[in-house]
Amino acid sequence: MLALNGNKDLQVIASQNIPGIKSALQKSKVRVKDIKVLEDMNHLFQSCKKCTLAEYGELEETFSPVALKEMTEWLSKYVK
């Protein structure tokens, strides 16, 4: 399982979300558990500047290449 959270996410706060994910995964039978907090990313995994909800529509980036790379590398490593 790959869990990603943006550290500038105002809807799902990483510092509150990640501990719950870690706790649930410790109780699970999931063998692969990768959890990452991505720097300067909002809820939509956009590289943000102001990192406000209003900024979502102002950003040209629809999805961060950094987040996409994390997902692609994880899938390449664990999904065959």
Gaussian input, Z-matrix of N, CA and C with variables (Angstrom, degrees):
# hf/3-21g

backbone

0 1
 N
 C     1     B1
 C     2     B2     1     A1
 N     3     B3     2     A2     1     D1
 C     4     B4     3     A3     2     D2
 C     5     B5     4     A4     3     D3
 N     6     B6     5     A5     4     D4
 C     7     B7     6     A6     5     D5
 C     8     B8     7     A7     6     D6
 N     9     B9     8     A8     7     D7
 C    10    B10     9     A9     8     D8
 C    11    B11    10    A10     9     D9
 N    12    B12    11    A11    10    D10
 C    13    B13    12    A12    11    D11
 C    14    B14    13    A13    12    D12
 N    15    B15    14    A14    13    D13
 C    16    B16    15    A15    14    D14
 C    17    B17    16    A16    15    D15
 N    18    B18    17    A17    16    D16
 C    19    B19    18    A18    17    D17
 C    20    B20    19    A19    18    D18
 N    21    B21    20    A20    19    D19
 C    22    B22    21    A21    20    D20
 C    23    B23    22    A22    21    D21
 N    24    B24    23    A23    22    D22
 C    25    B25    24    A24    23    D23
 C    26    B26    25    A25    24    D24
 N    27    B27    26    A26    25    D25
 C    28    B28    27    A27    26    D26
 C    29    B29    28    A28    27    D27
 N    30    B30    29    A29    28    D28
 C    31    B31    30    A30    29    D29
 C    32    B32    31    A31    30    D30
 N    33    B33    32    A32    31    D31
 C    34    B34    33    A33    32    D32
 C    35    B35    34    A34    33    D33
 N    36    B36    35    A35    34    D34
 C    37    B37    36    A36    35    D35
 C    38    B38    37    A37    36    D36
 N    39    B39    38    A38    37    D37
 C    40    B40    39    A39    38    D38
 C    41    B41    40    A40    39    D39
 N    42    B42    41    A41    40    D40
 C    43    B43    42    A42    41    D41
 C    44    B44    43    A43    42    D42
 N    45    B45    44    A44    43    D43
 C    46    B46    45    A45    44    D44
 C    47    B47    46    A46    45    D45
 N    48    B48    47    A47    46    D46
 C    49    B49    48    A48    47    D47
 C    50    B50    49    A49    48    D48
 N    51    B51    50    A50    49    D49
 C    52    B52    51    A51    50    D50
 C    53    B53    52    A52    51    D51
 N    54    B54    53    A53    52    D52
 C    55    B55    54    A54    53    D53
 C    56    B56    55    A55    54    D54
 N    57    B57    56    A56    55    D55
 C    58    B58    57    A57    56    D56
 C    59    B59    58    A58    57    D57
 N    60    B60    59    A59    58    D58
 C    61    B61    60    A60    59    D59
 C    62    B62    61    A61    60    D60
 N    63    B63    62    A62    61    D61
 C    64    B64    63    A63    62    D62
 C    65    B65    64    A64    63    D63
 N    66    B66    65    A65    64    D64
 C    67    B67    66    A66    65    D65
 C    68    B68    67    A67    66    D66
 N    69    B69    68    A68    67    D67
 C    70    B70    69    A69    68    D68
 C    71    B71    70    A70    69    D69
 N    72    B72    71    A71    70    D70
 C    73    B73    72    A72    71    D71
 C    74    B74    73    A73    72    D72
 N    75    B75    74    A74    73    D73
 C    76    B76    75    A75    74    D74
 C    77    B77    76    A76    75    D75
 N    78    B78    77    A77    76    D76
 C    79    B79    78    A78    77    D77
 C    80    B80    79    A79    78    D78
 N    81    B81    80    A80    79    D79
 C    82    B82    81    A81    80    D80
 C    83    B83    82    A82    81    D81
 N    84    B84    83    A83    82    D82
 C    85    B85    84    A84    83    D83
 C    86    B86    85    A85    84    D84
 N    87    B87    86    A86    85    D85
 C    88    B88    87    A87    86    D86
 C    89    B89    88    A88    87    D87
 N    90    B90    89    A89    88    D88
 C    91    B91    90    A90    89    D89
 C    92    B92    91    A91    90    D90
 N    93    B93    92    A92    91    D91
 C    94    B94    93    A93    92    D92
 C    95    B95    94    A94    93    D93
 N    96    B96    95    A95    94    D94
 C    97    B97    96    A96    95    D95
 C    98    B98    97    A97    96    D96
 N    99    B99    98    A98    97    D97
 C   100   B100    99    A99    98    D98
 C   101   B101   100   A100    99    D99
 N   102   B102   101   A101   100   D100
 C   103   B103   102   A102   101   D101
 C   104   B104   103   A103   102   D102
 N   105   B105   104   A104   103   D103
 C   106   B106   105   A105   104   D104
 C   107   B107   106   A106   105   D105
 N   108   B108   107   A107   106   D106
 C   109   B109   108   A108   107   D107
 C   110   B110   109   A109   108   D108
 N   111   B111   110   A110   109   D109
 C   112   B112   111   A111   110   D110
 C   113   B113   112   A112   111   D111
 N   114   B114   113   A113   112   D112
 C   115   B115   114   A114   113   D113
 C   116   B116   115   A115   114   D114
 N   117   B117   116   A116   115   D115
 C   118   B118   117   A117   116   D116
 C   119   B119   118   A118   117   D117
 N   120   B120   119   A119   118   D118
 C   121   B121   120   A120   119   D119
 C   122   B122   121   A121   120   D120
 N   123   B123   122   A122   121   D121
 C   124   B124   123   A123   122   D122
 C   125   B125   124   A124   123   D123
 N   126   B126   125   A125   124   D124
 C   127   B127   126   A126   125   D125
 C   128   B128   127   A127   126   D126
 N   129   B129   128   A128   127   D127
 C   130   B130   129   A129   128   D128
 C   131   B131   130   A130   129   D129
 N   132   B132   131   A131   130   D130
 C   133   B133   132   A132   131   D131
 C   134   B134   133   A133   132   D132
 N   135   B135   134   A134   133   D133
 C   136   B136   135   A135   134   D134
 C   137   B137   136   A136   135   D135
 N   138   B138   137   A137   136   D136
 C   139   B139   138   A138   137   D137
 C   140   B140   139   A139   138   D138
 N   141   B141   140   A140   139   D139
 C   142   B142   141   A141   140   D140
 C   143   B143   142   A142   141   D141
 N   144   B144   143   A143   142   D142
 C   145   B145   144   A144   143   D143
 C   146   B146   145   A145   144   D144
 N   147   B147   146   A146   145   D145
 C   148   B148   147   A147   146   D146
 C   149   B149   148   A148   147   D147
 N   150   B150   149   A149   148   D148
 C   151   B151   150   A150   149   D149
 C   152   B152   151   A151   150   D150
 N   153   B153   152   A152   151   D151
 C   154   B154   153   A153   152   D152
 C   155   B155   154   A154   153   D153
 N   156   B156   155   A155   154   D154
 C   157   B157   156   A156   155   D155
 C   158   B158   157   A157   156   D156
 N   159   B159   158   A158   157   D157
 C   160   B160   159   A159   158   D158
 C   161   B161   160   A160   159   D159
 N   162   B162   161   A161   160   D160
 C   163   B163   162   A162   161   D161
 C   164   B164   163   A163   162   D162
 N   165   B165   164   A164   163   D163
 C   166   B166   165   A165   164   D164
 C   167   B167   166   A166   165   D165
 N   168   B168   167   A167   166   D166
 C   169   B169   168   A168   167   D167
 C   170   B170   169   A169   168   D168
 N   171   B171   170   A170   169   D169
 C   172   B172   171   A171   170   D170
 C   173   B173   172   A172   171   D171
 N   174   B174   173   A173   172   D172
 C   175   B175   174   A174   173   D173
 C   176   B176   175   A175   174   D174
 N   177   B177   176   A176   175   D175
 C   178   B178   177   A177   176   D176
 C   179   B179   178   A178   177   D177
 N   180   B180   179   A179   178   D178
 C   181   B181   180   A180   179   D179
 C   182   B182   181   A181   180   D180
 N   183   B183   182   A182   181   D181
 C   184   B184   183   A183   182   D182
 C   185   B185   184   A184   183   D183
 N   186   B186   185   A185   184   D184
 C   187   B187   186   A186   185   D185
 C   188   B188   187   A187   186   D186
 N   189   B189   188   A188   187   D187
 C   190   B190   189   A189   188   D188
 C   191   B191   190   A190   189   D189
 N   192   B192   191   A191   190   D190
 C   193   B193   192   A192   191   D191
 C   194   B194   193   A193   192   D192
 N   195   B195   194   A194   193   D193
 C   196   B196   195   A195   194   D194
 C   197   B197   196   A196   195   D195
 N   198   B198   197   A197   196   D196
 C   199   B199   198   A198   197   D197
 C   200   B200   199   A199   198   D198
 N   201   B201   200   A200   199   D199
 C   202   B202   201   A201   200   D200
 C   203   B203   202   A202   201   D201
 N   204   B204   203   A203   202   D202
 C   205   B205   204   A204   203   D203
 C   206   B206   205   A205   204   D204
 N   207   B207   206   A206   205   D205
 C   208   B208   207   A207   206   D206
 C   209   B209   208   A208   207   D207
 N   210   B210   209   A209   208   D208
 C   211   B211   210   A210   209   D209
 C   212   B212   211   A211   210   D210
 N   213   B213   212   A212   211   D211
 C   214   B214   213   A213   212   D212
 C   215   B215   214   A214   213   D213
 N   216   B216   215   A215   214   D214
 C   217   B217   216   A216   215   D215
 C   218   B218   217   A217   216   D216
 N   219   B219   218   A218   217   D217
 C   220   B220   219   A219   218   D218
 C   221   B221   220   A220   219   D219
 N   222   B222   221   A221   220   D220
 C   223   B223   222   A222   221   D221
 C   224   B224   223   A223   222   D222
 N   225   B225   224   A224   223   D223
 C   226   B226   225   A225   224   D224
 C   227   B227   226   A226   225   D225
 N   228   B228   227   A227   226   D226
 C   229   B229   228   A228   227   D227
 C   230   B230   229   A229   228   D228
 N   231   B231   230   A230   229   D229
 C   232   B232   231   A231   230   D230
 C   233   B233   232   A232   231   D231
 N   234   B234   233   A233   232   D232
 C   235   B235   234   A234   233   D233
 C   236   B236   235   A235   234   D234
 N   237   B237   236   A236   235   D235
 C   238   B238   237   A237   236   D236
 C   239   B239   238   A238   237   D237

   B1=1.4367
   B2=1.5120
   B3=1.3044
   B4=1.4582
   B5=1.5164
   B6=1.3159
   B7=1.4627
   B8=1.5178
   B9=1.3177
   B10=1.4561
   B11=1.5169
   B12=1.3138
   B13=1.4628
   B14=1.5241
   B15=1.3001
   B16=1.4606
   B17=1.5146
   B18=1.3209
   B19=1.4652
   B20=1.5312
   B21=1.3296
   B22=1.4666
   B23=1.5314
   B24=1.3174
   B25=1.4653
   B26=1.5260
   B27=1.3235
   B28=1.4647
   B29=1.5272
   B30=1.3357
   B31=1.4558
   B32=1.5301
   B33=1.3146
   B34=1.4594
   B35=1.5348
   B36=1.3090
   B37=1.4623
   B38=1.5295
   B39=1.3265
   B40=1.4727
   B41=1.5276
   B42=1.3130
   B43=1.4682
   B44=1.5306
   B45=1.3209
   B46=1.4633
   B47=1.5267
   B48=1.3133
   B49=1.4545
   B50=1.5307
   B51=1.3010
   B52=1.4686
   B53=1.5289
   B54=1.3386
   B55=1.4724
   B56=1.5328
   B57=1.3276
   B58=1.4642
   B59=1.5223
   B60=1.3116
   B61=1.4670
   B62=1.5266
   B63=1.3279
   B64=1.4685
   B65=1.5197
   B66=1.3126
   B67=1.4600
   B68=1.5260
   B69=1.3120
   B70=1.4683
   B71=1.5222
   B72=1.3137
   B73=1.4643
   B74=1.5269
   B75=1.3326
   B76=1.4620
   B77=1.5247
   B78=1.3175
   B79=1.4643
   B80=1.5240
   B81=1.3187
   B82=1.4637
   B83=1.5230
   B84=1.3165
   B85=1.4595
   B86=1.5263
   B87=1.3193
   B88=1.4601
   B89=1.5240
   B90=1.3237
   B91=1.4686
   B92=1.5215
   B93=1.3042
   B94=1.4616
   B95=1.5180
   B96=1.3260
   B97=1.4580
   B98=1.5226
   B99=1.2977
   B100=1.4614
   B101=1.5169
   B102=1.3180
   B103=1.4536
   B104=1.5215
   B105=1.3262
   B106=1.4569
   B107=1.5197
   B108=1.3196
   B109=1.4556
   B110=1.5259
   B111=1.3205
   B112=1.4578
   B113=1.5267
   B114=1.3103
   B115=1.4715
   B116=1.5251
   B117=1.3195
   B118=1.4673
   B119=1.5194
   B120=1.3383
   B121=1.4639
   B122=1.5277
   B123=1.3378
   B124=1.4564
   B125=1.5341
   B126=1.3080
   B127=1.4680
   B128=1.5293
   B129=1.3218
   B130=1.4630
   B131=1.5307
   B132=1.3183
   B133=1.4652
   B134=1.5278
   B135=1.3215
   B136=1.4542
   B137=1.5272
   B138=1.3182
   B139=1.4628
   B140=1.5174
   B141=1.3293
   B142=1.4621
   B143=1.5256
   B144=1.3176
   B145=1.4630
   B146=1.5262
   B147=1.3469
   B148=1.4624
   B149=1.5240
   B150=1.3129
   B151=1.4711
   B152=1.5293
   B153=1.3174
   B154=1.4598
   B155=1.5237
   B156=1.3245
   B157=1.4614
   B158=1.5255
   B159=1.3153
   B160=1.4635
   B161=1.5242
   B162=1.3076
   B163=1.4648
   B164=1.5332
   B165=1.3181
   B166=1.4706
   B167=1.5278
   B168=1.3074
   B169=1.4522
   B170=1.5152
   B171=1.3214
   B172=1.4605
   B173=1.5217
   B174=1.3149
   B175=1.4570
   B176=1.5220
   B177=1.3127
   B178=1.4684
   B179=1.5242
   B180=1.3055
   B181=1.4646
   B182=1.5219
   B183=1.3266
   B184=1.4637
   B185=1.5255
   B186=1.3335
   B187=1.4649
   B188=1.5204
   B189=1.3005
   B190=1.4607
   B191=1.5278
   B192=1.3284
   B193=1.4648
   B194=1.5291
   B195=1.3153
   B196=1.4654
   B197=1.5291
   B198=1.3281
   B199=1.4714
   B200=1.5265
   B201=1.3054
   B202=1.4572
   B203=1.5248
   B204=1.3214
   B205=1.4688
   B206=1.5295
   B207=1.3254
   B208=1.4710
   B209=1.5266
   B210=1.3130
   B211=1.4614
   B212=1.5279
   B213=1.3140
   B214=1.4634
   B215=1.5262
   B216=1.3250
   B217=1.4689
   B218=1.5185
   B219=1.3266
   B220=1.4630
   B221=1.5281
   B222=1.3200
   B223=1.4585
   B224=1.5313
   B225=1.3117
   B226=1.4627
   B227=1.5282
   B228=1.3112
   B229=1.4685
   B230=1.5158
   B231=1.3303
   B232=1.4638
   B233=1.5231
   B234=1.3215
   B235=1.4519
   B236=1.5190
   B237=1.3085
   B238=1.4510
   B239=1.5201
   A1=108.71
   A2=115.65
   A3=122.57
   A4=107.92
   A5=116.71
   A6=122.03
   A7=107.62
   A8=116.08
   A9=121.88
   A10=109.16
   A11=115.51
   A12=121.45
   A13=106.96
   A14=116.50
   A15=120.26
   A16=109.93
   A17=116.40
   A18=117.89
   A19=112.62
   A20=117.00
   A21=121.33
   A22=111.19
   A23=116.84
   A24=122.69
   A25=108.51
   A26=116.78
   A27=121.33
   A28=112.50
   A29=117.13
   A30=120.69
   A31=111.92
   A32=117.02
   A33=122.18
   A34=105.57
   A35=115.39
   A36=122.27
   A37=109.82
   A38=116.04
   A39=121.35
   A40=112.07
   A41=117.46
   A42=120.26
   A43=112.27
   A44=117.32
   A45=121.93
   A46=111.59
   A47=117.28
   A48=123.11
   A49=112.90
   A50=116.80
   A51=121.66
   A52=112.96
   A53=120.02
   A54=118.21
   A55=113.29
   A56=117.47
   A57=120.94
   A58=111.90
   A59=116.04
   A60=120.30
   A61=109.71
   A62=116.80
   A63=120.41
   A64=111.08
   A65=116.96
   A66=121.42
   A67=111.06
   A68=116.90
   A69=120.30
   A70=110.96
   A71=116.81
   A72=119.94
   A73=112.17
   A74=117.44
   A75=120.22
   A76=110.86
   A77=116.54
   A78=121.37
   A79=112.31
   A80=116.55
   A81=120.45
   A82=111.55
   A83=114.54
   A84=120.85
   A85=111.24
   A86=116.39
   A87=121.15
   A88=108.92
   A89=115.82
   A90=120.10
   A91=112.13
   A92=116.89
   A93=121.03
   A94=108.27
   A95=115.37
   A96=121.20
   A97=108.45
   A98=115.96
   A99=120.34
   A100=108.32
   A101=115.42
   A102=122.49
   A103=107.27
   A104=116.10
   A105=119.97
   A106=110.09
   A107=114.47
   A108=121.76
   A109=105.87
   A110=115.48
   A111=120.75
   A112=110.44
   A113=115.12
   A114=122.29
   A115=112.00
   A116=114.84
   A117=123.37
   A118=113.94
   A119=116.24
   A120=121.56
   A121=109.38
   A122=114.82
   A123=119.46
   A124=110.35
   A125=116.41
   A126=122.01
   A127=112.83
   A128=116.49
   A129=121.50
   A130=112.16
   A131=116.32
   A132=122.67
   A133=110.79
   A134=114.15
   A135=121.92
   A136=106.78
   A137=116.59
   A138=120.46
   A139=106.31
   A140=116.03
   A141=118.70
   A142=111.46
   A143=113.89
   A144=121.10
   A145=109.28
   A146=116.41
   A147=121.27
   A148=110.58
   A149=115.34
   A150=123.50
   A151=112.38
   A152=114.76
   A153=121.30
   A154=108.88
   A155=116.58
   A156=120.60
   A157=110.76
   A158=116.93
   A159=121.20
   A160=111.49
   A161=117.35
   A162=120.93
   A163=112.66
   A164=118.53
   A165=121.08
   A166=111.80
   A167=116.80
   A168=121.60
   A169=114.33
   A170=117.24
   A171=121.24
   A172=112.53
   A173=117.03
   A174=120.87
   A175=110.97
   A176=116.21
   A177=120.70
   A178=111.00
   A179=116.68
   A180=121.25
   A181=109.32
   A182=117.04
   A183=120.07
   A184=111.44
   A185=116.89
   A186=122.08
   A187=106.94
   A188=116.54
   A189=121.39
   A190=112.64
   A191=116.84
   A192=119.91
   A193=112.09
   A194=117.23
   A195=121.37
   A196=109.87
   A197=116.52
   A198=120.57
   A199=110.23
   A200=116.76
   A201=121.12
   A202=111.26
   A203=116.35
   A204=120.86
   A205=110.62
   A206=117.34
   A207=121.06
   A208=110.37
   A209=115.92
   A210=120.69
   A211=111.50
   A212=115.91
   A213=120.82
   A214=111.53
   A215=116.17
   A216=119.99
   A217=111.21
   A218=117.33
   A219=120.91
   A220=110.32
   A221=116.64
   A222=120.73
   A223=111.32
   A224=116.79
   A225=120.70
   A226=111.48
   A227=115.85
   A228=120.88
   A229=112.55
   A230=118.16
   A231=120.61
   A232=115.78
   A233=119.10
   A234=120.51
   A235=108.88
   A236=115.21
   A237=119.28
   A238=109.96
   D1=134.21
   D2=174.84
   D3=-112.35
   D4=122.63
   D5=175.71
   D6=-115.60
   D7=125.17
   D8=177.93
   D9=-119.19
   D10=142.97
   D11=176.89
   D12=-144.17
   D13=138.45
   D14=174.56
   D15=-83.57
   D16=139.31
   D17=-178.45
   D18=-75.20
   D19=-9.98
   D20=177.43
   D21=-109.62
   D22=14.78
   D23=179.26
   D24=-70.10
   D25=120.82
   D26=-179.93
   D27=-92.67
   D28=-9.80
   D29=-178.37
   D30=-97.78
   D31=-35.59
   D32=176.56
   D33=-128.18
   D34=94.68
   D35=-173.60
   D36=-69.44
   D37=119.20
   D38=-175.02
   D39=-55.35
   D40=-43.90
   D41=-176.82
   D42=-65.05
   D43=-22.10
   D44=177.34
   D45=-95.62
   D46=-30.67
   D47=-174.34
   D48=-81.92
   D49=-45.62
   D50=-173.39
   D51=-61.30
   D52=-43.75
   D53=178.46
   D54=-58.43
   D55=-37.60
   D56=178.09
   D57=-66.11
   D58=-39.94
   D59=177.33
   D60=-64.11
   D61=-46.55
   D62=179.61
   D63=-59.53
   D64=-43.81
   D65=-179.69
   D66=-62.46
   D67=-45.40
   D68=179.89
   D69=-64.53
   D70=-40.08
   D71=-178.43
   D72=-68.99
   D73=-31.75
   D74=177.29
   D75=-63.65
   D76=-29.96
   D77=-179.59
   D78=-88.23
   D79=-10.24
   D80=-175.43
   D81=-90.63
   D82=175.71
   D83=176.93
   D84=-100.04
   D85=11.54
   D86=179.51
   D87=-68.31
   D88=124.96
   D89=-177.85
   D90=-84.15
   D91=-41.30
   D92=-178.41
   D93=-99.67
   D94=115.98
   D95=-175.78
   D96=-132.27
   D97=99.47
   D98=177.32
   D99=-113.81
   D100=126.01
   D101=-179.35
   D102=-127.12
   D103=126.16
   D104=-178.40
   D105=-136.21
   D106=142.26
   D107=172.69
   D108=-108.30
   D109=120.72
   D110=-176.03
   D111=-93.40
   D112=130.87
   D113=-176.13
   D114=-68.83
   D115=139.09
   D116=174.48
   D117=55.42
   D118=35.14
   D119=177.82
   D120=-113.19
   D121=139.71
   D122=176.11
   D123=-91.94
   D124=-168.99
   D125=-177.14
   D126=-62.27
   D127=-29.02
   D128=-178.86
   D129=-93.03
   D130=12.09
   D131=-177.14
   D132=55.43
   D133=46.78
   D134=171.87
   D135=-107.28
   D136=142.85
   D137=172.18
   D138=-71.10
   D139=116.35
   D140=-173.25
   D141=-108.62
   D142=160.17
   D143=177.57
   D144=-108.50
   D145=-61.11
   D146=177.13
   D147=-80.87
   D148=-29.17
   D149=177.89
   D150=60.65
   D151=40.83
   D152=175.96
   D153=-107.76
   D154=164.04
   D155=177.07
   D156=-62.65
   D157=-37.77
   D158=-179.13
   D159=-64.36
   D160=-24.54
   D161=-177.26
   D162=-74.27
   D163=-19.48
   D164=-178.05
   D165=-46.37
   D166=-52.18
   D167=-176.53
   D168=-76.72
   D169=-13.05
   D170=-179.02
   D171=-86.07
   D172=-22.08
   D173=-176.00
   D174=-80.49
   D175=138.05
   D176=177.23
   D177=-74.95
   D178=-31.99
   D179=-178.63
   D180=-70.55
   D181=125.32
   D182=178.34
   D183=-89.06
   D184=-32.05
   D185=178.43
   D186=-155.19
   D187=129.85
   D188=-174.40
   D189=-63.78
   D190=132.75
   D191=173.42
   D192=-60.76
   D193=-29.39
   D194=178.37
   D195=-65.43
   D196=-46.33
   D197=178.89
   D198=-65.42
   D199=-41.71
   D200=178.59
   D201=-62.10
   D202=-39.64
   D203=178.22
   D204=-64.40
   D205=-42.76
   D206=177.85
   D207=-58.10
   D208=-45.54
   D209=-179.24
   D210=-66.54
   D211=-44.54
   D212=-179.01
   D213=-62.90
   D214=-45.51
   D215=179.51
   D216=-63.45
   D217=-40.99
   D218=179.61
   D219=-64.24
   D220=-46.20
   D221=179.20
   D222=-62.29
   D223=-42.70
   D224=179.34
   D225=-62.19
   D226=-34.13
   D227=-178.04
   D228=-77.88
   D229=-38.19
   D230=-169.65
   D231=-112.77
   D232=-16.89
   D233=-177.60
   D234=-111.58
   D235=121.58
   D236=-176.17
   D237=-117.23

